[in-house]
Amino acid sequence: MKNKNIDIREYGILIFFIVLFIFLSIFANGFLSVDNLINVTRQVSVMGIVAVGMTLIIITGGIDLSVGSILAASGCLSAYMMVNAGIDPVTASLMGILLGSVIGLINGFMITKISIPPFVATLATMTAARGIAYIITDARPIYGFPESFNFIGQGYIWIIPVPVIVMILVFLIGSFILNKLAFGRHVYAIGGNEEAATLSGIKSNKVKMLVYILGGTLAGLAGVILLSRINTGLPSTGNAFELDVITAVILGGVSITGGSGKLRGVVLGVLIMGILSNGLIIMGVQEYWQWVVRGLVLAIAVGFDKNAQLLSNFLTKKKPKSAVELN
């Protein structure tokens, strides 16, 4: 039987997306222009890439507060390598992505081996990675990259921005992992009931370690793409970015308590965050009020998540499947 709990969230987010889109189409002049819509997809691509990794992390029952700082540190390292060390763009980009993977590995190690709660572990790496970004740049912007580096952040294939193509590929790969591989089933099982998942033979710590490495890697990739797009390495890049990503993921129907959620809903969550931000700017809403709106959206998303679970349980009057049944 299809999980009605997921259906409720998906229908809710779809309706919200349609209403928001219609509202902005009417009240935000120029919102519906082709150039603006393409610009929105380019802007949300960075968030979308990171959101895939965050989705897997939250489904396991975890959280990653370090993605914004990883994004900054990875971008700054790549920038430093190209400008100050004279390394070619491809190698420099790979080094930036590798830094994200290493920080993700550290997150996973602290959570699985030292038993530090994900919130605390990733809060620590969030602070440390931001410090790394400032150390690499000496708190100054880095610019002057080779022309070829601009393609990944500013280029097009036909009329589609390259960052959007990368985001689509990342979503497709993430969906394949969650829906087609045993690893994906293990991710859901751990979030549903980690103890039962472990008893059923799932290596929970290994799965969580890989999930955090993937999250760090995708944040590093997003950092390199954003660096190419803005053409400047800034240590302050990505401040509070993790909150937007988490909001998009929860808004997309991924349960904050873990165990459920689909990437197709996260796509809508990312798009909502993108068009909301874009629409508020077009309408001339002050930046501080935009923060207020984002905070309210996060609160609404979490509230809807909790009430959707209660409503679904009431309608189905069935207990969720255990991790053993899922395997």
N, C-alpha and C positions, 0 to 999 in steps of 0.2 A: 504493500500500500504506500502511496506517495506521502512524503512527510508534509503534512499541512502546515507545520510550524514554519518551514522554509517558504511555502507558498504565501503565507500571510505577509511575511517580510517583503518578498519579491513584489507582490501586488502593491503593497504600501509604497515602496520606493519608486516603483514605476509611475504610480499616480502622482507622487510628489514631484518627480522629474518633469512630467508633462505639464503640471500646473505651474511650476517654476519657469519652464521654458515659455509657456504662453504669456505669463505675467511679464517677463523680461522682453518678449517680442513686442508687447504693447507699450510698455513704459520706458524701455531703454532704447533710445534712438540709435540706430546703426547696429543693434545687436544681431539682427538677422543677415547682415551683409556677409558675403562669402569670405571676404578677407578676415572679418572678425571671427567667424566660426572656425576658419583654419587656424587663426591665431590662438583660439581657445584650446583646440586639440593639441597644438604644439606646447602650450603652457602646461596642460595637465599631463603630458607624457612623462615628465620626470616623476610626478606624484604617482602616476599609474604604475610605473616600473617598481618603485619602492613598495607600493601597496600590495603587489603580488607576494613579496617576501613577508610583509607584515601580516597578510592574510593567513599564511601557513603558521606563523608564530602565534597569532591569537587563537587559531583553531586548536593548537596544542594546549591552550590555557595560559600562554605566556604573554609578554609584552616587550617591545623594544623601543626605548626612549632615545636611543643613540643614533638613529638613522639620519637625523638632520646634521649632527656633528660629523658622522662618517662621510656624508655627502660633501661637507666642506673640506674635511681633511684630505679626502681622495682627490678632489678637484685641485686643491692647493699643491699637493704632492706632484700631480701631473704637470701643473703649471710650472713649478720650480724645476722639474726635470727638463722640460722643453726650453725654458728661457735661461736658467742659470747653469744647467749642466750640459746643454746642447744635445740632449737625447731626442731621437726622432719621435714624432707624435704617437705612433702605434705602440712603441715600447713604453713611452711615458704614460699612455692611457692604461696599458696593462698593469703597470706598477701602481697606479692609482686604484684600479679595481682590486688588485691584490691586497692593498692596504685595507680596503673594506672587508675582504674575506678574513684577514687576520684579526681585525677587531671583532667580527662576527664569531670567529673561533674563540676568542677570549671571552666573549659573552657566554657562549655555549659551555665553555670550560667552567666558568664561575658558577653557572646555574646547575650543571649536571654533576660536577666533581666536588665542588666546595659547598653545594647546597645553598647558595645565596639566592634569595628570591629574585625573579626576573626584573621586577621594578627597581630594586636596589642595584643589582648588577649592571643593568643597562643605564641607570642614572649615573653610575660611576664612570662607565665608558663614554657616556655623553659628555661629561665634564672633561675627561682626559683627551678625547678626540678633538674637542674644540680647542683645547690647549695646544695640541699637536699642530692644528691648522695655523694658529698664531705663531708658533715657534718656526714653522716652515717658512712662513711669509715675513717674519719679523714684524708682524702687524701692519704690513703694507701690501697694497694690491700688486699683483704680478700680471703683466700683459706683454704683448709682442710675440704672439704665437705664429708658427708657420701657417701660411694660407690654407694648406691642405687640411689642417685641423678643424677648420670651420665647417666642413661638410657634415660631420656627425651631429652637430647641433643646429646648423642653419641651412643645410642642403635639402634638396627635394629629389624624390624619385617620381617622375611624372608631376602630378600636382600635390602629392602627399609629402609632408615634411618627414625627413629621415627619423627624427625622434619619435614620431607617431608610429612609423613602421616598426621601430625597435620595441615600442610599448606593446603593439599588437602581438609581435612574436613572443614577448615575455609572457603575456596573458595566455596565449595558446599553449606555450610550454608548461606554464603553471597549471592550467586546466587539465592538460594531459597527465601531469604528475598526480594531481588530486583525484582524478576520475578513472584513470586507467591503470595506474601502478599500485602495487601492494604498499609501497611507501606512503601513498596518499591515504589509503585505508588506515594505515597505522597512525598517521597524523590525526585523523578524526577519532580513532579509538583512544588515543592518549588524552585528547581534550575531553572526551566523554567520561572516561574513568581510567586514570593512569594506572591505578593499582590492578584493576581487572585486566587492562591491556598487558601489563607486565606478567601477570599470572598466565595469560594466554600465550606467552612466548615472544611477545614483542619486546625488542631491545629499546626501551623508552629513552634512555639517556643518549643512545646513538642517534635516534631519530631527532630528538630535540637539538642535539649538537649540529646535525646537518641542516636543520631548519634555520638556526641562528647564523650559520655560515652562509647559507643562501641569502638570508636577509641582508647580511653585511655586504655580500658580493653585489647584490642588486642596488643597494644604496651607493656603493662605489661606482657602479656603472652609471647610475643617475647623476652622480657628482661630475663625472667626466663629460657627460652629455650637456649638463647645465653649464659647465666651464666653457665648452665650445659655443654654446648659445649666447652667453653674456660676454664672452671673449675677455674675461678678466678673472684672475684667481683672487677671491676675497675670503678671508678667514671668517667673516660674519655671515657668509652664505648659509641659508638653511636654518636660521634662528626660528625656533618654534615650528619648524617644518614637520616634526614628528607628530604634532597635535593635529595638523591638517590630514596627514596620512591615516592616523588612527580614526579620526572622524569619518573619513571617506570609507574606510573598511567597515566600521560599525554601521554606518548609514547604509552600506550595501548589504546588510543582513547577516554579517558574521557576528556570532554571539560573543560578547565580551567575556563570558565565562568559559568559552571554548566548546569544541565538539561539533559545531555546525556552522554552515555558511558556504556560499558558492562564489566563484570568481565572476560569474556573469552578473551577480548583484553588485559586486565591487566595482565593475565597470561603470554602472550607473552612479554609484557613490562618488567615484572620482569625477565623473562628468558634472554631477551636481555641484561639487565643491568648485570646479573650474568655472562653470557658467555663473554661479552665485558670485564669486569674486569678480569676474569680468563684468557682470551686470551692475554690481554695486559701484564699480569704478566708473562705468559709463554714465550712471545716474548721478555721479558726483558725490557719493557718500564718503564722508571723511574716514581716513584709515582707522582711527580709533573706534568708530562705530562699526566698522567692518570686523574688528576683533570681537566686539560684543555679539554680533550676528553669528560669527563662527562658534563662539562659546555656547550660544543658545542652540545652534544646530547640533553640537556634540551632546548637550544635555538631552535634547529631544530624541536623538538617535539612540542613546543608551536607554532612555525611558521607554521608547517604542520597542526596543529589543527585549526588555524584561517583560513588558505587558504582552508582547506577541507570544512569548513562551507560555505565559499563563493562559492566554486565550486559546492557544492551540491545544494545550493539555486539557482544557475544559471541553473543547469541541470533540477531541478524539477520545478522551477518557481512557487513554492508554499510556503506560509508562514507556519512556524511551528505551530502545534496545541497548543492551549492555555491550561492552567492548568485545566480549567473547562471541556474542551473536553476530556482530559485525564482521567477524573474521571466520 
